[in-house]
């Protein structure tokens, strides 16, 4: 029999695992399945041919981080046996086991369709400001540390502006990377001190929650804010954006010259349209990440409806649980070791204005009930370096190179 025909017959009978999302969650699933030698074709559908790592993005503001250190491609994953499709998933048909996507490279652009035996949804979150009056008109004023273009513009403004009011906003939790808004405020404070213009600026952090996130270090952040002269307003949800002011649900108005605002988070709309969840993707439990209705649909990472913070470690751990479940259903004995517990670090800037950010350490252990929190409230440079090493290790392990 012709070798090509043999390969085609084998491919036709192999199971197909489709993973929507090429971030930490999606790549952790793909790598674990490959490591477990699953007899399946593993395909990752990613919106971009590059992955933009999240944890250290705020340090782009202080110029302590550079894009070349936190952007990775999928070439090494492809060499390991992962099939990568560049495109945006826009429709899921769970009854017929199909994913539709649009885009891709020029040679394969347009609308495509993938059939699956197992579907893993790891699309990350959508920043959804549609419920905020004036958002469509003034979205160009909304900057943050999440989007590559917007973080670049935010950096440009805080390095060039001579005076004004900077408003930082955190929406109701859960949202991706809980300390990011406080990191944004404190790193902006550091840049302005470094430039010698801090006394010409007012920094206001408006938070829709009753305290800054994550709650375990809210008292630490409050104390640092007080020392650094950052105004904190809690329990205030922004409901309207104007050209130079925002309005909260209680009617308070805050003028701004720079608006560093994180929009509310949610799963992509195709999740709701497929009946797989509303704000987040429904799962059976944190350990069994299958959809309640479909054994062959699993969700991991920030878009999954988990009772945990939305951060890189939880995304990774949930991915291992999902991969283990697929391997179990396929009769494999391979299992990745995993439990829900993490240590994290939050940037708190530098009170002396040096571009050498300090961080505080915090953690949550979900293997005990209630979850056991931990923290070291003393800001340390070593913690910033530990966070960098941790992030670089993830990138090397999941994307195949440093």
Secondary structure, DSSP 4 states (H G I P E B T S, - for coil): --HHHHHHHHHHHSEEEEEE--SHHHHHHHHHHHHTT-SEEEEEEESSSEEE--TTGGGGTTTSS-HHHHEEESHHHHHHT-EEEESEEEEEETTTTEEEEE--SGGG-SEEEEE-SEEEE----EE--TTSBTHHHHGGGEE-SSSHHHHHHHHHHHHH--SEEEEEEE-SSP-BSTTHHHHHHHHHHHHHHHHT-GGGEEEEEEESSSSPSSGGGHHHHHHHHHHHT-EEE-S--EEEE-SSEEEETTS-EEE-SEEEEPPPEE--HHHHHTTSBSSSB--S-SS--B-SS-TTEEE-GGGB--SS-BSHHHHHHHHHHHHHHHHHHTT--------SEEEEEEEEE-TT--S--EEEEEEEETTSSS-EEEEEEEEEHHHHHHHHHHHHHHHHHHHS--
